[in-house]
Amino acid sequence: MFELIFVLVFIATLLVTGLTMVTVFAAAGFALLVMVLLGMLGAVFKILPWLIVIALGFWFFKHYVCCSR
């Protein structure tokens, strides 16, 4: 929700300053892209402990449980 408010305020600020619609859309698209990338990075950090547990479980299964041929 905070991201949506940020985008709306960002667009409104650009409109009030008198920029053209093309630059408003370009700036809004760039801001959206940056926020999406940062949101994905935040999601990766949120699930990082589970990714480490899965990697350790896979390594343990591969080296100690599975038959080597």
CHARMM-style PDB file with segment names, atoms N, HN, CA, C and O in Angstrom:
ATOM      1  N   MET     1       0.822  -1.193   0.000  1.00  0.00      PROA
ATOM      2  CA  MET     1       0.000   0.000   0.000  1.00  0.00      PROA
ATOM      3  C   MET     1       0.869   1.262   0.000  1.00  0.00      PROA
ATOM      4  O   MET     1       0.544   2.255  -0.651  1.00  0.00      PROA
ATOM      5  N   PHE     2       1.973   1.204   0.737  1.00  0.00      PROA
ATOM      6  HN  PHE     2       2.238   0.397   1.266  1.00  0.00      PROA
ATOM      7  CA  PHE     2       2.873   2.351   0.794  1.00  0.00      PROA
ATOM      8  C   PHE     2       3.443   2.668  -0.580  1.00  0.00      PROA
ATOM      9  O   PHE     2       3.617   3.836  -0.930  1.00  0.00      PROA
ATOM     10  N   GLU     3       3.734   1.631  -1.361  1.00  0.00      PROA
ATOM     11  HN  GLU     3       3.592   0.683  -1.077  1.00  0.00      PROA
ATOM     12  CA  GLU     3       4.270   1.855  -2.699  1.00  0.00      PROA
ATOM     13  C   GLU     3       3.258   2.561  -3.595  1.00  0.00      PROA
ATOM     14  O   GLU     3       3.622   3.437  -4.380  1.00  0.00      PROA
ATOM     15  N   LEU     4       1.996   2.180  -3.479  1.00  0.00      PROA
ATOM     16  HN  LEU     4       1.700   1.469  -2.842  1.00  0.00      PROA
ATOM     17  CA  LEU     4       0.952   2.812  -4.285  1.00  0.00      PROA
ATOM     18  C   LEU     4       0.821   4.296  -3.941  1.00  0.00      PROA
ATOM     19  O   LEU     4       0.696   5.134  -4.834  1.00  0.00      PROA
ATOM     20  N   ILE     5       0.850   4.614  -2.667  1.00  0.00      PROA
ATOM     21  HN  ILE     5       0.952   3.933  -1.941  1.00  0.00      PROA
ATOM     22  CA  ILE     5       0.781   6.014  -2.244  1.00  0.00      PROA
ATOM     23  C   ILE     5       1.991   6.783  -2.772  1.00  0.00      PROA
ATOM     24  O   ILE     5       1.859   7.919  -3.227  1.00  0.00      PROA
ATOM     25  N   PHE     6       3.167   6.163  -2.711  1.00  0.00      PROA
ATOM     26  HN  PHE     6       3.274   5.240  -2.342  1.00  0.00      PROA
ATOM     27  CA  PHE     6       4.373   6.815  -3.226  1.00  0.00      PROA
ATOM     28  C   PHE     6       4.242   7.114  -4.709  1.00  0.00      PROA
ATOM     29  O   PHE     6       4.590   8.210  -5.150  1.00  0.00      PROA
ATOM     30  N   VAL     7       3.750   6.168  -5.478  1.00  0.00      PROA
ATOM     31  HN  VAL     7       3.467   5.278  -5.120  1.00  0.00      PROA
ATOM     32  CA  VAL     7       3.603   6.371  -6.922  1.00  0.00      PROA
ATOM     33  C   VAL     7       2.602   7.483  -7.209  1.00  0.00      PROA
ATOM     34  O   VAL     7       2.854   8.327  -8.069  1.00  0.00      PROA
ATOM     35  N   LEU     8       1.472   7.501  -6.505  1.00  0.00      PROA
ATOM     36  HN  LEU     8       1.267   6.816  -5.807  1.00  0.00      PROA
ATOM     37  CA  LEU     8       0.467   8.539  -6.737  1.00  0.00      PROA
ATOM     38  C   LEU     8       1.001   9.931  -6.394  1.00  0.00      PROA
ATOM     39  O   LEU     8       0.766  10.884  -7.137  1.00  0.00      PROA
ATOM     40  N   VAL     9       1.703  10.049  -5.294  1.00  0.00      PROA
ATOM     41  HN  VAL     9       1.893   9.275  -4.690  1.00  0.00      PROA
ATOM     42  CA  VAL     9       2.283  11.339  -4.916  1.00  0.00      PROA
ATOM     43  C   VAL     9       3.363  11.748  -5.914  1.00  0.00      PROA
ATOM     44  O   VAL     9       3.482  12.926  -6.253  1.00  0.00      PROA
ATOM     45  N   PHE    10       4.143  10.792  -6.378  1.00  0.00      PROA
ATOM     46  HN  PHE    10       4.047   9.835  -6.102  1.00  0.00      PROA
ATOM     47  CA  PHE    10       5.193  11.063  -7.361  1.00  0.00      PROA
ATOM     48  C   PHE    10       4.591  11.594  -8.658  1.00  0.00      PROA
ATOM     49  O   PHE    10       5.082  12.579  -9.209  1.00  0.00      PROA
ATOM     50  N   ILE    11       3.544  10.957  -9.144  1.00  0.00      PROA
ATOM     51  HN  ILE    11       3.146  10.157  -8.695  1.00  0.00      PROA
ATOM     52  CA  ILE    11       2.888  11.401 -10.379  1.00  0.00      PROA
ATOM     53  C   ILE    11       2.243  12.772 -10.185  1.00  0.00      PROA
ATOM     54  O   ILE    11       2.345  13.638 -11.055  1.00  0.00      PROA
ATOM     55  N   ALA    12       1.582  12.969  -9.050  1.00  0.00      PROA
ATOM     56  HN  ALA    12       1.499  12.266  -8.343  1.00  0.00      PROA
ATOM     57  CA  ALA    12       0.943  14.262  -8.792  1.00  0.00      PROA
ATOM     58  C   ALA    12       1.978  15.382  -8.719  1.00  0.00      PROA
ATOM     59  O   ALA    12       1.737  16.481  -9.220  1.00  0.00      PROA
ATOM     60  N   THR    13       3.106  15.116  -8.111  1.00  0.00      PROA
ATOM     61  HN  THR    13       3.302  14.223  -7.704  1.00  0.00      PROA
ATOM     62  CA  THR    13       4.163  16.127  -8.035  1.00  0.00      PROA
ATOM     63  C   THR    13       4.681  16.479  -9.417  1.00  0.00      PROA
ATOM     64  O   THR    13       4.905  17.653  -9.710  1.00  0.00      PROA
ATOM     65  N   LEU    14       4.873  15.496 -10.261  1.00  0.00      PROA
ATOM     66  HN  LEU    14       4.691  14.542 -10.023  1.00  0.00      PROA
ATOM     67  CA  LEU    14       5.339  15.772 -11.620  1.00  0.00      PROA
ATOM     68  C   LEU    14       4.299  16.556 -12.418  1.00  0.00      PROA
ATOM     69  O   LEU    14       4.653  17.432 -13.208  1.00  0.00      PROA
ATOM     70  N   LEU    15       3.014  16.244 -12.214  1.00  0.00      PROA
ATOM     71  HN  LEU    15       2.726  15.533 -11.572  1.00  0.00      PROA
ATOM     72  CA  LEU    15       1.972  16.971 -12.932  1.00  0.00      PROA
ATOM     73  C   LEU    15       1.891  18.427 -12.485  1.00  0.00      PROA
ATOM     74  O   LEU    15       1.691  19.320 -13.308  1.00  0.00      PROA
ATOM     75  N   VAL    16       2.046  18.665 -11.196  1.00  0.00      PROA
ATOM     76  HN  VAL    16       2.209  17.939 -10.528  1.00  0.00      PROA
ATOM     77  CA  VAL    16       1.953  20.025 -10.672  1.00  0.00      PROA
ATOM     78  C   VAL    16       3.122  20.877 -11.164  1.00  0.00      PROA
ATOM     79  O   VAL    16       2.959  22.078 -11.381  1.00  0.00      PROA
ATOM     80  N   THR    17       4.281  20.280 -11.340  1.00  0.00      PROA
ATOM     81  HN  THR    17       4.413  19.304 -11.163  1.00  0.00      PROA
ATOM     82  CA  THR    17       5.444  21.051 -11.786  1.00  0.00      PROA
ATOM     83  C   THR    17       5.371  21.418 -13.255  1.00  0.00      PROA
ATOM     84  O   THR    17       6.197  22.202 -13.721  1.00  0.00      PROA
ATOM     85  N   GLY    18       4.421  20.888 -14.002  1.00  0.00      PROA
ATOM     86  HN  GLY    18       3.749  20.251 -13.623  1.00  0.00      PROA
ATOM     87  CA  GLY    18       4.220  21.298 -15.375  1.00  0.00      PROA
ATOM     88  C   GLY    18       4.999  20.505 -16.403  1.00  0.00      PROA
ATOM     89  O   GLY    18       5.246  21.007 -17.500  1.00  0.00      PROA
ATOM     90  N   LEU    19       5.383  19.320 -16.096  1.00  0.00      PROA
ATOM     91  HN  LEU    19       5.182  18.913 -15.205  1.00  0.00      PROA
ATOM     92  CA  LEU    19       6.075  18.486 -17.070  1.00  0.00      PROA
ATOM     93  C   LEU    19       5.077  17.897 -18.053  1.00  0.00      PROA
ATOM     94  O   LEU    19       3.872  17.909 -17.800  1.00  0.00      PROA
ATOM     95  N   THR    20       5.561  17.394 -19.149  1.00  0.00      PROA
ATOM     96  HN  THR    20       6.540  17.385 -19.354  1.00  0.00      PROA
ATOM     97  CA  THR    20       4.666  16.799 -20.141  1.00  0.00      PROA
ATOM     98  C   THR    20       4.229  15.413 -19.688  1.00  0.00      PROA
ATOM     99  O   THR    20       4.835  14.807 -18.805  1.00  0.00      PROA
ATOM    100  N   MET    21       3.168  14.930 -20.309  1.00  0.00      PROA
ATOM    101  HN  MET    21       2.675  15.422 -21.026  1.00  0.00      PROA
ATOM    102  CA  MET    21       2.646  13.617 -19.941  1.00  0.00      PROA
ATOM    103  C   MET    21       3.634  12.500 -20.264  1.00  0.00      PROA
ATOM    104  O   MET    21       3.681  11.485 -19.569  1.00  0.00      PROA
ATOM    105  N   VAL    22       4.419  12.689 -21.316  1.00  0.00      PROA
ATOM    106  HN  VAL    22       4.382  13.514 -21.881  1.00  0.00      PROA
ATOM    107  CA  VAL    22       5.403  11.662 -21.678  1.00  0.00      PROA
ATOM    108  C   VAL    22       6.429  11.501 -20.562  1.00  0.00      PROA
ATOM    109  O   VAL    22       6.769  10.379 -20.187  1.00  0.00      PROA
ATOM    110  N   THR    23       6.922  12.617 -20.031  1.00  0.00      PROA
ATOM    111  HN  THR    23       6.646  13.529 -20.336  1.00  0.00      PROA
ATOM    112  CA  THR    23       7.905  12.512 -18.952  1.00  0.00      PROA
ATOM    113  C   THR    23       7.272  11.996 -17.666  1.00  0.00      PROA
ATOM    114  O   THR    23       7.928  11.311 -16.881  1.00  0.00      PROA
ATOM    115  N   VAL    24       6.004  12.321 -17.446  1.00  0.00      PROA
ATOM    116  HN  VAL    24       5.471  12.878 -18.083  1.00  0.00      PROA
ATOM    117  CA  VAL    24       5.308  11.798 -16.272  1.00  0.00      PROA
ATOM    118  C   VAL    24       5.209  10.282 -16.366  1.00  0.00      PROA
ATOM    119  O   VAL    24       5.499   9.582 -15.395  1.00  0.00      PROA
ATOM    120  N   PHE    25       4.803   9.768 -17.524  1.00  0.00      PROA
ATOM    121  HN  PHE    25       4.568  10.337 -18.312  1.00  0.00      PROA
ATOM    122  CA  PHE    25       4.694   8.317 -17.684  1.00  0.00      PROA
ATOM    123  C   PHE    25       6.058   7.641 -17.611  1.00  0.00      PROA
ATOM    124  O   PHE    25       6.186   6.555 -17.046  1.00  0.00      PROA
ATOM    125  N   ALA    26       7.076   8.279 -18.180  1.00  0.00      PROA
ATOM    126  HN  ALA    26       6.972   9.161 -18.639  1.00  0.00      PROA
ATOM    127  CA  ALA    26       8.422   7.704 -18.115  1.00  0.00      PROA
ATOM    128  C   ALA    26       8.925   7.656 -16.674  1.00  0.00      PROA
ATOM    129  O   ALA    26       9.495   6.652 -16.248  1.00  0.00      PROA
ATOM    130  N   ALA    27       8.715   8.735 -15.927  1.00  0.00      PROA
ATOM    131  HN  ALA    27       8.251   9.550 -16.273  1.00  0.00      PROA
ATOM    132  CA  ALA    27       9.159   8.768 -14.534  1.00  0.00      PROA
ATOM    133  C   ALA    27       8.374   7.773 -13.689  1.00  0.00      PROA
ATOM    134  O   ALA    27       8.947   7.106 -12.828  1.00  0.00      PROA
ATOM    135  N   ALA    28       7.068   7.668 -13.926  1.00  0.00      PROA
ATOM    136  HN  ALA    28       6.603   8.210 -14.625  1.00  0.00      PROA
ATOM    137  CA  ALA    28       6.258   6.713 -13.171  1.00  0.00      PROA
ATOM    138  C   ALA    28       6.673   5.283 -13.503  1.00  0.00      PROA
ATOM    139  O   ALA    28       6.735   4.435 -12.612  1.00  0.00      PROA
ATOM    140  N   GLY    29       6.954   5.009 -14.767  1.00  0.00      PROA
ATOM    141  HN  GLY    29       6.903   5.698 -15.490  1.00  0.00      PROA
ATOM    142  CA  GLY    29       7.408   3.671 -15.152  1.00  0.00      PROA
ATOM    143  C   GLY    29       8.744   3.325 -14.527  1.00  0.00      PROA
ATOM    144  O   GLY    29       8.951   2.200 -14.074  1.00  0.00      PROA
ATOM    145  N   PHE    30       9.655   4.295 -14.503  1.00  0.00      PROA
ATOM    146  HN  PHE    30       9.486   5.209 -14.872  1.00  0.00      PROA
ATOM    147  CA  PHE    30      10.955   4.059 -13.884  1.00  0.00      PROA
ATOM    148  C   PHE    30      10.811   3.823 -12.384  1.00  0.00      PROA
ATOM    149  O   PHE    30      11.450   2.926 -11.834  1.00  0.00      PROA
ATOM    150  N   ALA    31       9.974   4.625 -11.717  1.00  0.00      PROA
ATOM    151  HN  ALA    31       9.456   5.354 -12.164  1.00  0.00      PROA
ATOM    152  CA  ALA    31       9.752   4.446 -10.280  1.00  0.00      PROA
ATOM    153  C   ALA    31       9.112   3.091 -10.005  1.00  0.00      PROA
ATOM    154  O   ALA    31       9.466   2.428  -9.030  1.00  0.00      PROA
ATOM    155  N   LEU    32       8.180   2.674 -10.846  1.00  0.00      PROA
ATOM    156  HN  LEU    32       7.892   3.213 -11.638  1.00  0.00      PROA
ATOM    157  CA  LEU    32       7.543   1.371 -10.672  1.00  0.00      PROA
ATOM    158  C   LEU    32       8.555   0.244 -10.846  1.00  0.00      PROA
ATOM    159  O   LEU    32       8.545  -0.723 -10.084  1.00  0.00      PROA
ATOM    160  N   LEU    33       9.419   0.364 -11.836  1.00  0.00      PROA
ATOM    161  HN  LEU    33       9.427   1.149 -12.454  1.00  0.00      PROA
ATOM    162  CA  LEU    33      10.446  -0.650 -12.063  1.00  0.00      PROA
ATOM    163  C   LEU    33      11.388  -0.764 -10.869  1.00  0.00      PROA
ATOM    164  O   LEU    33      11.718  -1.869 -10.436  1.00  0.00      PROA
ATOM    165  N   VAL    34      11.816   0.372 -10.341  1.00  0.00      PROA
ATOM    166  HN  VAL    34      11.547   1.269 -10.692  1.00  0.00      PROA
ATOM    167  CA  VAL    34      12.713   0.357  -9.182  1.00  0.00      PROA
ATOM    168  C   VAL    34      12.029  -0.271  -7.978  1.00  0.00      PROA
ATOM    169  O   VAL    34      12.638  -1.070  -7.267  1.00  0.00      PROA
ATOM    170  N   MET    35      10.764   0.083  -7.742  1.00  0.00      PROA
ATOM    171  HN  MET    35      10.270   0.732  -8.320  1.00  0.00      PROA
ATOM    172  CA  MET    35      10.058  -0.468  -6.589  1.00  0.00      PROA
ATOM    173  C   MET    35       9.803  -1.959  -6.738  1.00  0.00      PROA
ATOM    174  O   MET    35       9.864  -2.694  -5.753  1.00  0.00      PROA
ATOM    175  N   VAL    36       9.520  -2.420  -7.952  1.00  0.00      PROA
ATOM    176  HN  VAL    36       9.471  -1.823  -8.753  1.00  0.00      PROA
ATOM    177  CA  VAL    36       9.319  -3.856  -8.169  1.00  0.00      PROA
ATOM    178  C   VAL    36      10.613  -4.614  -7.898  1.00  0.00      PROA
ATOM    179  O   VAL    36      10.594  -5.657  -7.245  1.00  0.00      PROA
ATOM    180  N   LEU    37      11.732  -4.100  -8.391  1.00  0.00      PROA
ATOM    181  HN  LEU    37      11.748  -3.252  -8.921  1.00  0.00      PROA
ATOM    182  CA  LEU    37      13.017  -4.766  -8.154  1.00  0.00      PROA
ATOM    183  C   LEU    37      13.371  -4.792  -6.667  1.00  0.00      PROA
ATOM    184  O   LEU    37      13.844  -5.809  -6.160  1.00  0.00      PROA
ATOM    185  N   LEU    38      13.146  -3.686  -5.972  1.00  0.00      PROA
ATOM    186  HN  LEU    38      12.762  -2.860  -6.384  1.00  0.00      PROA
ATOM    187  CA  LEU    38      13.420  -3.660  -4.538  1.00  0.00      PROA
ATOM    188  C   LEU    38      12.459  -4.564  -3.769  1.00  0.00      PROA
ATOM    189  O   LEU    38      12.846  -5.165  -2.767  1.00  0.00      PROA
ATOM    190  N   GLY    39      11.216  -4.664  -4.226  1.00  0.00      PROA
ATOM    191  HN  GLY    39      10.901  -4.176  -5.040  1.00  0.00      PROA
ATOM    192  CA  GLY    39      10.272  -5.583  -3.599  1.00  0.00      PROA
ATOM    193  C   GLY    39      10.685  -7.031  -3.769  1.00  0.00      PROA
ATOM    194  O   GLY    39      10.550  -7.834  -2.846  1.00  0.00      PROA
ATOM    195  N   MET    40      11.196  -7.371  -4.960  1.00  0.00      PROA
ATOM    196  HN  MET    40      11.306  -6.718  -5.710  1.00  0.00      PROA
ATOM    197  CA  MET    40      11.689  -8.732  -5.180  1.00  0.00      PROA
ATOM    198  C   MET    40      12.897  -9.029  -4.303  1.00  0.00      PROA
ATOM    199  O   MET    40      13.019 -10.125  -3.757  1.00  0.00      PROA
ATOM    200  N   LEU    41      13.787  -8.056  -4.170  1.00  0.00      PROA
ATOM    201  HN  LEU    41      13.688  -7.165  -4.614  1.00  0.00      PROA
ATOM    202  CA  LEU    41      14.952  -8.231  -3.312  1.00  0.00      PROA
ATOM    203  C   LEU    41      14.527  -8.428  -1.855  1.00  0.00      PROA
ATOM    204  O   LEU    41      15.099  -9.254  -1.144  1.00  0.00      PROA
ATOM    205  N   GLY    42      13.531  -7.675  -1.420  1.00  0.00      PROA
ATOM    206  HN  GLY    42      13.066  -7.004  -1.997  1.00  0.00      PROA
ATOM    207  CA  GLY    42      13.011  -7.843  -0.066  1.00  0.00      PROA
ATOM    208  C   GLY    42      12.384  -9.205   0.140  1.00  0.00      PROA
ATOM    209  O   GLY    42      12.527  -9.795   1.211  1.00  0.00      PROA
ATOM    210  N   ALA    43      11.684  -9.720  -0.874  1.00  0.00      PROA
ATOM    211  HN  ALA    43      11.568  -9.241  -1.744  1.00  0.00      PROA
ATOM    212  CA  ALA    43      11.084 -11.050  -0.768  1.00  0.00      PROA
ATOM    213  C   ALA    43      12.155 -12.127  -0.680  1.00  0.00      PROA
ATOM    214  O   ALA    43      12.001 -13.096   0.063  1.00  0.00      PROA
ATOM    215  N   VAL    44      13.237 -11.964  -1.430  1.00  0.00      PROA
ATOM    216  HN  VAL    44      13.362 -11.177  -2.033  1.00  0.00      PROA
ATOM    217  CA  VAL    44      14.334 -12.940  -1.364  1.00  0.00      PROA
ATOM    218  C   VAL    44      14.954 -12.937   0.028  1.00  0.00      PROA
ATOM    219  O   VAL    44      15.234 -14.002   0.579  1.00  0.00      PROA
ATOM    220  N   PHE    45      15.171 -11.755   0.606  1.00  0.00      PROA
ATOM    221  HN  PHE    45      14.943 -10.890   0.158  1.00  0.00      PROA
ATOM    222  CA  PHE    45      15.722 -11.699   1.955  1.00  0.00      PROA
ATOM    223  C   PHE    45      14.755 -12.285   2.980  1.00  0.00      PROA
ATOM    224  O   PHE    45      15.186 -12.826   3.998  1.00  0.00      PROA
ATOM    225  N   LYS    46      13.463 -12.184   2.720  1.00  0.00      PROA
ATOM    226  HN  LYS    46      13.113 -11.745   1.893  1.00  0.00      PROA
ATOM    227  CA  LYS    46      12.477 -12.719   3.652  1.00  0.00      PROA
ATOM    228  C   LYS    46      12.484 -14.245   3.650  1.00  0.00      PROA
ATOM    229  O   LYS    46      12.312 -14.864   4.701  1.00  0.00      PROA
ATOM    230  N   ILE    47      12.681 -14.859   2.477  1.00  0.00      PROA
ATOM    231  HN  ILE    47      12.821 -14.357   1.624  1.00  0.00      PROA
ATOM    232  CA  ILE    47      12.671 -16.322   2.411  1.00  0.00      PROA
ATOM    233  C   ILE    47      14.072 -16.921   2.402  1.00  0.00      PROA
ATOM    234  O   ILE    47      14.226 -18.126   2.204  1.00  0.00      PROA
ATOM    235  N   LEU    48      15.103 -16.091   2.615  1.00  0.00      PROA
ATOM    236  HN  LEU    48      14.978 -15.112   2.776  1.00  0.00      PROA
ATOM    237  CA  LEU    48      16.479 -16.573   2.595  1.00  0.00      PROA
ATOM    238  C   LEU    48      16.742 -17.701   3.596  1.00  0.00      PROA
ATOM    239  O   LEU    48      17.422 -18.659   3.230  1.00  0.00      PROA
ATOM    240  N   PRO    49      16.245 -17.647   4.837  1.00  0.00      PROA
ATOM    241  CA  PRO    49      16.489 -18.783   5.741  1.00  0.00      PROA
ATOM    242  C   PRO    49      15.932 -20.104   5.200  1.00  0.00      PROA
ATOM    243  O   PRO    49      16.565 -21.148   5.356  1.00  0.00      PROA
ATOM    244  N   TRP    50      14.764 -20.068   4.573  1.00  0.00      PROA
ATOM    245  HN  TRP    50      14.250 -19.220   4.447  1.00  0.00      PROA
ATOM    246  CA  TRP    50      14.196 -21.298   4.020  1.00  0.00      PROA
ATOM    247  C   TRP    50      15.005 -21.798   2.832  1.00  0.00      PROA
ATOM    248  O   TRP    50      15.151 -23.007   2.651  1.00  0.00      PROA
ATOM    249  N   LEU    51      15.532 -20.886   2.023  1.00  0.00      PROA
ATOM    250  HN  LEU    51      15.413 -19.905   2.170  1.00  0.00      PROA
ATOM    251  CA  LEU    51      16.383 -21.300   0.909  1.00  0.00      PROA
ATOM    252  C   LEU    51      17.656 -21.972   1.412  1.00  0.00      PROA
ATOM    253  O   LEU    51      18.124 -22.940   0.812  1.00  0.00      PROA
ATOM    254  N   ILE    52      18.216 -21.470   2.503  1.00  0.00      PROA
ATOM    255  HN  ILE    52      17.836 -20.684   2.991  1.00  0.00      PROA
ATOM    256  CA  ILE    52      19.411 -22.084   3.083  1.00  0.00      PROA
ATOM    257  C   ILE    52      19.082 -23.470   3.626  1.00  0.00      PROA
ATOM    258  O   ILE    52      19.861 -24.403   3.435  1.00  0.00      PROA
ATOM    259  N   VAL    53      17.941 -23.621   4.301  1.00  0.00      PROA
ATOM    260  HN  VAL    53      17.308 -22.863   4.457  1.00  0.00      PROA
ATOM    261  CA  VAL    53      17.538 -24.931   4.822  1.00  0.00      PROA
ATOM    262  C   VAL    53      17.330 -25.923   3.686  1.00  0.00      PROA
ATOM    263  O   VAL    53      17.744 -27.077   3.794  1.00  0.00      PROA
ATOM    264  N   ILE    54      16.702 -25.495   2.606  1.00  0.00      PROA
ATOM    265  HN  ILE    54      16.366 -24.557   2.518  1.00  0.00      PROA
ATOM    266  CA  ILE    54      16.486 -26.378   1.455  1.00  0.00      PROA
ATOM    267  C   ILE    54      17.818 -26.785   0.839  1.00  0.00      PROA
ATOM    268  O   ILE    54      18.008 -27.950   0.491  1.00  0.00      PROA
ATOM    269  N   ALA    55      18.740 -25.841   0.702  1.00  0.00      PROA
ATOM    270  HN  ALA    55      18.586 -24.894   0.986  1.00  0.00      PROA
ATOM    271  CA  ALA    55      20.056 -26.157   0.130  1.00  0.00      PROA
ATOM    272  C   ALA    55      20.820 -27.134   1.016  1.00  0.00      PROA
ATOM    273  O   ALA    55      21.447 -28.064   0.508  1.00  0.00      PROA
ATOM    274  N   LEU    56      20.777 -26.938   2.334  1.00  0.00      PROA
ATOM    275  HN  LEU    56      20.268 -26.183   2.747  1.00  0.00      PROA
ATOM    276  CA  LEU    56      21.448 -27.874   3.240  1.00  0.00      PROA
ATOM    277  C   LEU    56      20.802 -29.254   3.204  1.00  0.00      PROA
ATOM    278  O   LEU    56      21.501 -30.266   3.240  1.00  0.00      PROA
ATOM    279  N   GLY    57      19.476 -29.300   3.133  1.00  0.00      PROA
ATOM    280  HN  GLY    57      18.908 -28.477   3.103  1.00  0.00      PROA
ATOM    281  CA  GLY    57      18.787 -30.588   3.029  1.00  0.00      PROA
ATOM    282  C   GLY    57      19.132 -31.316   1.749  1.00  0.00      PROA
ATOM    283  O   GLY    57      19.336 -32.529   1.764  1.00  0.00      PROA
ATOM    284  N   PHE    58      19.201 -30.605   0.654  1.00  0.00      PROA
ATOM    285  HN  PHE    58      19.035 -29.619   0.641  1.00  0.00      PROA
ATOM    286  CA  PHE    58      19.573 -31.210  -0.628  1.00  0.00      PROA
ATOM    287  C   PHE    58      21.003 -31.729  -0.582  1.00  0.00      PROA
ATOM    288  O   PHE    58      21.286 -32.827  -1.060  1.00  0.00      PROA
ATOM    289  N   TRP    59      21.910 -30.932   0.000  1.00  0.00      PROA
ATOM    290  HN  TRP    59      21.680 -30.040   0.389  1.00  0.00      PROA
ATOM    291  CA  TRP    59      23.303 -31.358   0.113  1.00  0.00      PROA
ATOM    292  C   TRP    59      23.418 -32.606   0.985  1.00  0.00      PROA
ATOM    293  O   TRP    59      24.139 -33.540   0.633  1.00  0.00      PROA
ATOM    294  N   PHE    60      22.708 -32.632   2.130  1.00  0.00      PROA
ATOM    295  HN  PHE    60      22.122 -31.873   2.416  1.00  0.00      PROA
ATOM    296  CA  PHE    60      22.746 -33.785   3.031  1.00  0.00      PROA
ATOM    297  C   PHE    60      22.208 -35.027   2.334  1.00  0.00      PROA
ATOM    298  O   PHE    60      22.801 -36.101   2.436  1.00  0.00      PROA
ATOM    299  N   PHE    61      21.090 -34.891   1.626  1.00  0.00      PROA
ATOM    300  HN  PHE    61      20.608 -34.019   1.543  1.00  0.00      PROA
ATOM    301  CA  PHE    61      20.514 -36.031   0.920  1.00  0.00      PROA
ATOM    302  C   PHE    61      21.462 -36.528  -0.161  1.00  0.00      PROA
ATOM    303  O   PHE    61      21.625 -37.735  -0.341  1.00  0.00      PROA
ATOM    304  N   LYS    62      22.077 -35.616  -0.871  1.00  0.00      PROA
ATOM    305  HN  LYS    62      21.945 -34.636  -0.726  1.00  0.00      PROA
ATOM    306  CA  LYS    62      22.966 -35.984  -1.981  1.00  0.00      PROA
ATOM    307  C   LYS    62      24.220 -36.712  -1.485  1.00  0.00      PROA
ATOM    308  O   LYS    62      24.690 -37.639  -2.143  1.00  0.00      PROA
ATOM    309  N   HSD    63      24.765 -36.304  -0.334  1.00  0.00      PROA
ATOM    310  HN  HSD    63      24.383 -35.550   0.201  1.00  0.00      PROA
ATOM    311  CA  HSD    63      26.039 -36.855   0.125  1.00  0.00      PROA
ATOM    312  C   HSD    63      25.900 -38.007   1.110  1.00  0.00      PROA
ATOM    313  O   HSD    63      26.815 -38.824   1.209  1.00  0.00      PROA
ATOM    314  N   TYR    64      24.797 -38.108   1.841  1.00  0.00      PROA
ATOM    315  HN  TYR    64      24.053 -37.445   1.761  1.00  0.00      PROA
ATOM    316  CA  TYR    64      24.710 -39.120   2.885  1.00  0.00      PROA
ATOM    317  C   TYR    64      23.585 -40.127   2.687  1.00  0.00      PROA
ATOM    318  O   TYR    64      23.703 -41.261   3.152  1.00  0.00      PROA
ATOM    319  N   VAL    65      22.508 -39.759   2.021  1.00  0.00      PROA
ATOM    320  HN  VAL    65      22.412 -38.838   1.644  1.00  0.00      PROA
ATOM    321  CA  VAL    65      21.362 -40.651   1.909  1.00  0.00      PROA
ATOM    322  C   VAL    65      21.358 -41.380   0.577  1.00  0.00      PROA
ATOM    323  O   VAL    65      21.173 -42.597   0.533  1.00  0.00      PROA
ATOM    324  N   CYS    66      21.555 -40.660  -0.486  1.00  0.00      PROA
ATOM    325  HN  CYS    66      21.705 -39.672  -0.450  1.00  0.00      PROA
ATOM    326  CA  CYS    66      21.470 -41.227  -1.827  1.00  0.00      PROA
ATOM    327  C   CYS    66      22.643 -42.174  -2.085  1.00  0.00      PROA
ATOM    328  O   CYS    66      23.767 -41.937  -1.640  1.00  0.00      PROA
ATOM    329  N   CYS    67      22.350 -43.254  -2.817  1.00  0.00      PROA
ATOM    330  HN  CYS    67      21.438 -43.447  -3.178  1.00  0.00      PROA
ATOM    331  CA  CYS    67      23.405 -44.222  -3.156  1.00  0.00      PROA
ATOM    332  C   CYS    67      24.315 -43.634  -4.225  1.00  0.00      PROA
ATOM    333  O   CYS    67      23.848 -43.057  -5.207  1.00  0.00      PROA
ATOM    334  N   SER    68      25.609 -43.788  -4.023  1.00  0.00      PROA
ATOM    335  HN  SER    68      25.988 -44.257  -3.226  1.00  0.00      PROA
ATOM    336  CA  SER    68      26.544 -43.318  -5.043  1.00  0.00      PROA
ATOM    337  C   SER    68      26.872 -44.456  -5.995  1.00  0.00      PROA
ATOM    338  O   SER    68      27.060 -45.595  -5.566  1.00  0.00      PROA
ATOM    339  N   ARG    69      26.939 -44.156  -7.271  1.00  0.00      PROA
ATOM    340  HN  ARG    69      26.786 -43.232  -7.619  1.00  0.00      PROA
ATOM    341  CA  ARG    69      27.213 -45.204  -8.264  1.00  0.00      PROA
ATOM    342  C   ARG    69      28.455 -44.892  -9.023  1.00  0.00      PROA
ATOM    343  OT1 ARG    69      28.850 -45.657  -9.903  1.00  0.00      PROA
TER     344      ARG     69
END
